[in-house]
């Protein structure tokens, strides 16, 4: 590796350790590299920053964010929770299973782990503690189930990954369907085992009339995921157009069906979305510049060659990549981590013959585990605050779910069919 290869990598790491904002880490290193190497003019920085966020597909990012915020503000969370309670509340563990199934339902309208943890968390943790569940258990399962959101479509992180890697976002979304369902099953099995040992309460089996009543109440919200999937799989609309239609649908539910959106709420939601989108777009702009510098220096190719000199065993290489992804997720915000993974790892993944769809799901799922792992652990911070327990206690409560998540991560990495069979079925060979 050359001096400039080392400078780009070490310089970035040093700035991160010094707690410089991630976007500034990327821009500062890129700026100094341009001055020192002369490989690229300084105008490249500004041109790349603008062009990287000017694509039609990138427009879907703020649209899907707004959808989640609108759905969360219309009372959809309570309706989904009640319907899930009727379906699985009678299984040993009761509300803990409701918690998981609610996250699966809610992921179809939000696509965000933080939105799930904050929106559903208020309802779930309160309901569980009132029914006799330990606060630590309630907080732990709420945090663990929240990461279903970024895997099951629509998903903000998958959308960003697909856009940056030039991969079909629709295929990535369909690849996440199977994994989202597997996550739900694994979590429910883990909860059942824990609940049986602690003899946690259950509710009486709901009658058909009660199930029908809650289904009708939540029908319009439950209708969104299949509508989005039909739009994407038929090719009738693009991903960005699906996002726009989803936003119109969310507004229709909030204003006409549930009548919960007021002008004041709309303004609050738009302010929050604009602030979040501004932060993400700045990260994407800076990340695109940094990725360009890495490409000019052939850092991904050099890193790949370095790995292949260590071993050419595909299994070992995948395990090294997994360890790197988990490391990034633990110490870096998801968007920034995706911006690092795409240019650095995609060439290596292509060399070992892994499907880009499989790799995309693997990256996002690995980074989501970081949302439960200190020091990032955003979902744990949210749920521990809601539950009124210490962060340390919430971390102890969530550790039991790491076993299930690591097993799923290995399944994604070594069983390609899990992530590619549905996209292949709907879109042909990928």
C-alpha positions as CSV (number, residue, x, y, z in Angstrom):
1,X,0.0,0.0,0.0
2,X,1.2,3.5,-0.9
3,X,1.6,6.5,1.4
4,X,-1.6,8.0,0.2
5,X,-3.5,4.7,0.8
6,X,-2.4,4.7,4.3
7,X,-3.1,8.5,4.7
8,X,-6.7,8.1,3.6
9,X,-7.4,5.2,6.0
10,X,-5.3,6.3,9.0
11,X,-6.3,10.0,8.6
12,X,-10.0,9.1,8.7
13,X,-9.6,6.8,11.7
14,X,-7.6,9.4,13.7
15,X,-10.2,12.1,13.1
16,X,-13.0,9.7,14.1
17,X,-11.1,8.8,17.3
18,X,-10.8,12.6,18.0
19,X,-14.7,12.7,17.7
20,X,-14.7,15.0,14.7
21,X,-18.1,14.7,13.0
22,X,-18.1,11.8,10.4
23,X,-18.9,14.0,7.4
24,X,-16.1,16.4,8.3
25,X,-13.7,13.5,8.8
26,X,-14.3,12.4,5.2
27,X,-14.2,15.9,3.7
28,X,-11.0,17.0,5.6
29,X,-9.1,13.9,4.6
30,X,-10.3,14.3,1.0
31,X,-9.4,18.0,0.9
32,X,-5.9,17.4,2.3
33,X,-5.4,14.4,-0.1
34,X,-6.3,16.6,-3.1
35,X,-3.8,19.3,-2.0
36,X,-1.0,16.8,-1.4
37,X,-1.4,14.4,-4.3
38,X,-2.7,16.7,-7.0
39,X,-4.5,13.6,-8.4
40,X,-7.9,15.5,-8.5
41,X,-8.7,19.2,-8.6
42,X,-10.5,20.8,-5.7
43,X,-13.5,21.4,-7.9
44,X,-14.0,17.6,-7.9
45,X,-15.1,17.9,-4.2
46,X,-17.9,20.4,-4.8
47,X,-19.1,18.8,-8.0
48,X,-19.2,15.3,-6.4
49,X,-21.0,16.6,-3.3
50,X,-23.8,18.1,-5.5
51,X,-24.1,15.3,-8.0
52,X,-24.2,12.5,-5.4
53,X,-27.5,13.7,-3.9
54,X,-29.0,14.9,-7.2
55,X,-30.2,11.5,-8.4
56,X,-33.9,10.6,-8.9
57,X,-33.5,7.5,-6.7
58,X,-32.1,9.5,-3.8
59,X,-35.4,11.5,-3.7
60,X,-37.0,8.4,-2.2
61,X,-34.9,8.8,1.0
62,X,-36.8,11.9,2.4
63,X,-40.1,10.6,1.1
64,X,-39.9,7.3,3.0
65,X,-38.7,9.1,6.1
66,X,-41.8,11.3,6.0
67,X,-44.0,8.2,5.5
68,X,-42.7,6.8,8.8
69,X,-43.2,10.0,10.7
70,X,-46.7,10.5,9.4
71,X,-47.8,7.0,10.2
72,X,-46.3,7.3,13.7
73,X,-48.3,10.5,14.3
74,X,-51.7,9.1,13.2
75,X,-52.2,6.5,16.0
76,X,-51.3,3.6,13.7
77,X,-49.0,2.1,16.3
78,X,-51.8,1.5,18.8
79,X,-54.0,-0.2,16.2
80,X,-51.2,-2.5,15.0
81,X,-50.4,-3.4,18.6
82,X,-54.0,-4.3,19.4
83,X,-54.3,-6.5,16.3
84,X,-51.0,-8.2,17.1
85,X,-52.2,-8.8,20.6
86,X,-55.3,-10.6,19.4
87,X,-53.2,-12.8,17.1
88,X,-50.4,-14.0,19.4
89,X,-51.1,-12.6,22.9
90,X,-52.2,-16.1,24.0
91,X,-48.8,-17.7,23.3
92,X,-46.5,-18.2,26.4
93,X,-44.8,-14.8,26.7
94,X,-48.0,-13.0,25.6
95,X,-47.2,-9.3,25.1
96,X,-43.5,-10.1,24.3
97,X,-44.7,-11.9,21.2
98,X,-47.1,-9.0,20.5
99,X,-44.1,-6.7,20.7
100,X,-42.2,-8.7,18.0
101,X,-45.2,-9.0,15.7
102,X,-46.0,-5.3,16.1
103,X,-42.5,-4.5,15.0
104,X,-42.9,-6.6,11.9
105,X,-46.2,-4.8,11.0
106,X,-44.8,-1.4,11.8
107,X,-41.7,-2.0,9.8
108,X,-43.9,-2.2,6.7
109,X,-44.8,1.5,7.2
110,X,-41.7,3.0,8.8
111,X,-38.6,1.2,7.8
112,X,-36.7,2.7,10.7
113,X,-35.4,1.0,13.9
114,X,-35.4,4.3,15.8
115,X,-39.0,5.0,14.8
116,X,-40.0,1.6,15.9
117,X,-38.2,1.8,19.3
118,X,-39.6,5.3,20.0
119,X,-43.1,4.9,18.5
120,X,-44.1,1.4,19.5
121,X,-41.7,1.4,22.5
122,X,-43.9,3.8,24.5
123,X,-46.9,1.5,24.1
124,X,-45.1,-1.9,24.4
125,X,-43.0,-1.3,27.4
126,X,-45.8,0.3,29.4
127,X,-48.2,-2.5,28.5
128,X,-45.7,-5.2,29.4
129,X,-44.6,-3.8,32.7
130,X,-48.3,-3.3,33.8
131,X,-49.0,-6.9,33.0
132,X,-46.1,-8.2,35.2
133,X,-43.2,-8.4,32.9
134,X,-39.8,-7.3,34.3
135,X,-38.9,-3.8,33.0
136,X,-35.5,-5.1,31.8
137,X,-37.1,-7.9,29.7
138,X,-39.6,-5.4,28.2
139,X,-36.9,-3.0,27.3
140,X,-34.6,-5.8,25.9
141,X,-37.2,-7.3,23.6
142,X,-38.4,-3.9,22.4
143,X,-34.9,-2.9,21.4
144,X,-34.2,-6.3,19.8
145,X,-37.4,-6.3,17.7
146,X,-37.0,-2.8,16.5
147,X,-34.2,-3.7,14.1
148,X,-36.6,-5.7,12.0
149,X,-37.7,-2.3,10.6
150,X,-34.5,-1.6,8.5
151,X,-34.6,-5.2,7.1
152,X,-38.2,-5.6,6.1
153,X,-39.4,-3.3,3.3
154,X,-39.6,-0.4,2.9
155,X,-36.2,0.2,4.4
156,X,-34.2,3.4,4.5
157,X,-30.8,1.7,4.9
158,X,-31.5,-0.8,2.0
159,X,-32.6,2.1,-0.2
160,X,-29.4,4.0,0.5
161,X,-27.3,0.9,0.0
162,X,-29.0,0.1,-3.4
163,X,-28.6,3.7,-4.6
164,X,-24.9,3.9,-3.7
165,X,-24.1,0.5,-5.0
166,X,-26.2,0.8,-8.2
167,X,-28.3,-2.2,-7.3
168,X,-32.0,-2.7,-7.8
169,X,-33.7,-1.3,-4.7
170,X,-36.7,-3.4,-5.4
171,X,-34.6,-6.6,-5.4
172,X,-33.0,-5.6,-2.1
173,X,-36.4,-5.0,-0.6
174,X,-37.7,-8.4,-1.7
175,X,-34.5,-10.0,-0.3
176,X,-35.3,-8.4,3.0
177,X,-38.7,-10.0,3.2
178,X,-37.5,-13.5,4.0
179,X,-34.9,-12.3,6.5
180,X,-37.5,-10.1,8.3
181,X,-39.8,-13.1,8.7
182,X,-36.8,-15.3,9.9
183,X,-35.9,-12.6,12.5
184,X,-39.5,-12.6,13.7
185,X,-39.5,-16.4,14.1
186,X,-36.1,-16.5,15.9
187,X,-37.1,-13.8,18.3
188,X,-40.4,-15.5,19.1
189,X,-38.6,-18.8,19.8
190,X,-36.1,-17.0,22.1
191,X,-38.9,-15.2,24.0
192,X,-41.0,-18.4,24.4
193,X,-38.0,-20.1,26.0
194,X,-37.3,-17.2,28.4
195,X,-41.0,-16.7,29.2
196,X,-41.6,-20.4,30.0
197,X,-38.7,-20.3,32.5
198,X,-40.0,-17.1,34.2
199,X,-43.7,-18.0,33.8
200,X,-44.6,-14.7,32.2
201,X,-48.3,-14.0,31.8
202,X,-50.5,-14.6,28.7
203,X,-53.9,-13.3,27.7
204,X,-57.0,-15.4,26.9
205,X,-57.2,-16.5,23.3
206,X,-59.0,-13.8,21.4
207,X,-62.4,-14.6,19.8
208,X,-62.9,-14.3,16.1
209,X,-65.1,-11.2,16.6
210,X,-62.3,-9.4,18.5
211,X,-59.7,-10.3,15.9
212,X,-62.0,-9.1,13.2
213,X,-62.7,-5.8,15.0
214,X,-59.0,-5.0,15.5
215,X,-58.2,-6.1,11.9
216,X,-60.7,-3.6,10.6
217,X,-59.3,-0.9,12.7
218,X,-55.7,-1.5,11.4
219,X,-56.7,-2.6,7.9
220,X,-55.7,0.6,6.2
221,X,-52.2,0.6,7.8
222,X,-51.7,-3.1,7.0
223,X,-52.6,-2.5,3.4
224,X,-49.5,-0.3,2.8
225,X,-46.8,-3.0,2.7
226,X,-48.5,-5.2,0.1
227,X,-49.4,-2.1,-2.0
228,X,-45.7,-1.1,-2.0
229,X,-44.6,-4.6,-2.9
230,X,-47.1,-4.9,-5.8
231,X,-46.0,-1.5,-7.1
232,X,-42.3,-2.5,-7.1
233,X,-42.6,-6.1,-8.3
234,X,-44.8,-5.3,-11.2
235,X,-42.6,-2.5,-12.4
236,X,-45.6,-0.3,-12.7
237,X,-43.8,2.4,-10.7
238,X,-40.1,3.1,-9.8
239,X,-38.8,3.0,-6.2
240,X,-39.0,6.8,-6.0
241,X,-42.6,6.9,-7.3
242,X,-43.5,4.2,-4.8
243,X,-42.1,6.4,-2.0
244,X,-44.2,9.3,-3.3
245,X,-47.3,7.2,-3.5
246,X,-46.7,5.9,0.0
247,X,-46.4,9.5,1.3
248,X,-49.7,10.4,-0.3
249,X,-51.3,7.3,1.2
250,X,-49.9,8.1,4.6
251,X,-51.4,11.6,4.3
252,X,-54.7,10.2,3.2
253,X,-54.8,7.9,6.3
254,X,-53.8,10.7,8.6
255,X,-56.2,13.3,7.3
256,X,-59.2,11.3,6.0
257,X,-59.2,7.9,7.6
258,X,-57.9,8.4,11.1
259,X,-58.3,12.2,11.2
260,X,-55.3,12.6,13.5
261,X,-53.1,15.0,11.5
262,X,-53.4,18.7,12.2
263,X,-51.6,21.6,10.6
264,X,-49.4,21.9,13.8
265,X,-48.5,18.2,13.6
266,X,-47.7,18.5,9.9
267,X,-45.3,21.3,10.5
268,X,-43.6,19.5,13.4
269,X,-43.2,16.4,11.2
270,X,-41.8,18.3,8.3
271,X,-39.3,20.1,10.5
272,X,-38.1,16.8,11.9
273,X,-37.8,15.2,8.5
274,X,-35.9,18.2,7.0
275,X,-33.4,18.2,9.9
276,X,-32.8,14.4,9.5
277,X,-32.6,14.5,5.7
278,X,-30.2,17.4,5.9
279,X,-27.9,15.4,8.1
280,X,-28.1,12.3,5.9
281,X,-27.6,14.2,2.7
282,X,-24.5,15.9,4.1
283,X,-23.1,12.4,5.0
284,X,-23.9,11.1,1.6
285,X,-22.2,14.1,-0.1
286,X,-19.1,13.7,2.0
287,X,-19.0,9.9,1.7
288,X,-19.2,10.2,-2.1
289,X,-16.2,12.5,-2.2
290,X,-14.3,10.2,0.2
291,X,-15.3,7.1,-1.9
292,X,-14.0,8.9,-5.0
293,X,-10.6,9.4,-3.4
294,X,-10.5,5.8,-2.4
295,X,-11.3,4.8,-5.9
296,X,-8.5,7.0,-7.4
297,X,-6.0,5.5,-5.1
298,X,-7.3,2.0,-5.8
299,X,-7.6,1.5,-2.0
300,X,-10.4,-1.1,-2.4
301,X,-8.4,-3.1,-4.9
302,X,-5.3,-2.9,-2.7
303,X,-7.2,-3.9,0.4
304,X,-8.6,-6.9,-1.6
305,X,-5.2,-7.9,-2.7
306,X,-3.9,-7.7,0.9
307,X,-6.7,-9.9,2.1
308,X,-6.1,-12.4,-0.7
309,X,-2.4,-12.6,0.3
310,X,-3.6,-13.6,3.8
311,X,-6.0,-16.2,2.5
312,X,-7.9,-17.2,-0.6
313,X,-10.4,-19.2,1.4
314,X,-13.9,-17.8,0.6
315,X,-15.3,-18.8,4.1
316,X,-12.4,-17.1,5.9
317,X,-12.8,-13.9,3.7
318,X,-16.5,-13.7,4.4
319,X,-15.9,-14.1,8.2
320,X,-13.3,-11.2,8.0
321,X,-15.8,-9.1,6.1
322,X,-18.5,-9.9,8.8
323,X,-16.1,-8.9,11.6
324,X,-15.4,-5.6,9.8
325,X,-19.1,-4.9,9.4
326,X,-19.9,-5.6,13.0
327,X,-17.0,-3.4,14.1
328,X,-18.3,-0.5,12.0
329,X,-21.8,-0.9,13.2
330,X,-20.6,-0.8,16.8
331,X,-18.7,2.5,16.5
332,X,-20.3,4.3,13.6
333,X,-23.7,5.7,12.6
334,X,-25.4,3.5,10.0
335,X,-25.4,5.9,7.1
336,X,-21.7,6.6,7.5
337,X,-20.9,2.9,7.8
338,X,-22.8,2.2,4.6
339,X,-20.8,4.9,2.8
340,X,-17.6,3.1,3.9
341,X,-18.7,-0.5,3.2
342,X,-19.9,0.1,-0.4
343,X,-16.7,1.3,-2.0
344,X,-14.3,-0.6,0.2
345,X,-16.0,-4.1,0.2
346,X,-18.0,-4.3,-3.0
347,X,-14.9,-5.1,-5.2
348,X,-13.8,-7.9,-2.8
349,X,-17.4,-9.3,-2.7
350,X,-17.5,-9.3,-6.5
351,X,-14.2,-11.2,-6.6
352,X,-15.4,-14.0,-4.3
353,X,-18.6,-14.3,-6.3
354,X,-21.2,-13.2,-3.7
355,X,-24.5,-11.8,-4.9
356,X,-24.7,-8.0,-4.4
357,X,-28.3,-8.5,-3.0
358,X,-27.0,-11.0,-0.5
359,X,-24.1,-8.7,0.4
360,X,-26.5,-5.7,0.8
361,X,-28.7,-7.6,3.2
362,X,-25.7,-8.9,5.1
363,X,-24.2,-5.4,5.5
364,X,-27.5,-3.8,6.7
365,X,-28.3,-6.6,9.1
366,X,-24.7,-6.6,10.5
367,X,-24.9,-2.8,11.0
368,X,-28.3,-3.1,12.7
369,X,-26.7,-5.3,15.4
370,X,-24.6,-2.2,16.1
371,X,-27.8,-0.3,17.1
372,X,-27.9,-2.7,20.1
373,X,-24.2,-2.6,20.9
374,X,-22.4,0.2,22.9
375,X,-21.1,2.8,22.2
376,X,-23.7,3.5,19.4
377,X,-26.7,1.4,20.6
378,X,-29.2,4.1,19.6
379,X,-32.2,1.7,20.1
380,X,-31.0,0.8,23.5
381,X,-30.6,4.4,24.5
382,X,-34.2,5.1,23.4
383,X,-35.8,2.0,25.0
384,X,-33.9,2.3,28.3
385,X,-35.1,5.9,28.6
386,X,-38.7,4.9,27.9
387,X,-38.5,2.0,30.4
388,X,-36.9,4.1,33.1
389,X,-33.9,1.7,33.7
390,X,-30.2,2.2,33.4
391,X,-28.4,1.7,30.1
392,X,-26.3,-1.0,31.6
393,X,-29.4,-3.0,32.6
394,X,-30.9,-2.7,29.2
395,X,-27.6,-3.9,27.6
396,X,-27.7,-7.0,29.9
397,X,-31.3,-7.6,28.9
398,X,-30.6,-7.5,25.1
399,X,-27.5,-9.7,25.1
400,X,-29.5,-12.9,25.0
401,X,-30.8,-12.0,21.6
402,X,-27.3,-11.7,20.1
403,X,-27.1,-15.5,19.8
404,X,-30.2,-15.4,17.5
405,X,-28.9,-12.4,15.5
406,X,-25.4,-13.9,14.9
407,X,-26.9,-17.2,13.7
408,X,-29.1,-15.2,11.3
409,X,-26.1,-13.2,10.1
410,X,-24.2,-16.4,9.4
411,X,-27.2,-17.8,7.6
412,X,-27.4,-14.7,5.4
413,X,-23.6,-14.9,4.6
414,X,-23.5,-18.6,3.8
415,X,-27.0,-19.5,2.5
416,X,-27.4,-17.2,-0.6
417,X,-30.9,-18.7,-1.4
418,X,-32.4,-16.9,1.7
419,X,-31.8,-13.5,0.2
420,X,-31.9,-14.1,-3.6
421,X,-34.7,-16.6,-4.1
422,X,-37.6,-14.1,-3.9
423,X,-35.8,-11.4,-6.0
424,X,-35.0,-14.1,-8.6
425,X,-38.5,-15.3,-8.6
426,X,-39.9,-11.8,-9.2
427,X,-37.2,-10.2,-11.3
428,X,-35.4,-13.1,-12.9
429,X,-31.7,-14.2,-12.4
430,X,-29.7,-11.5,-10.6
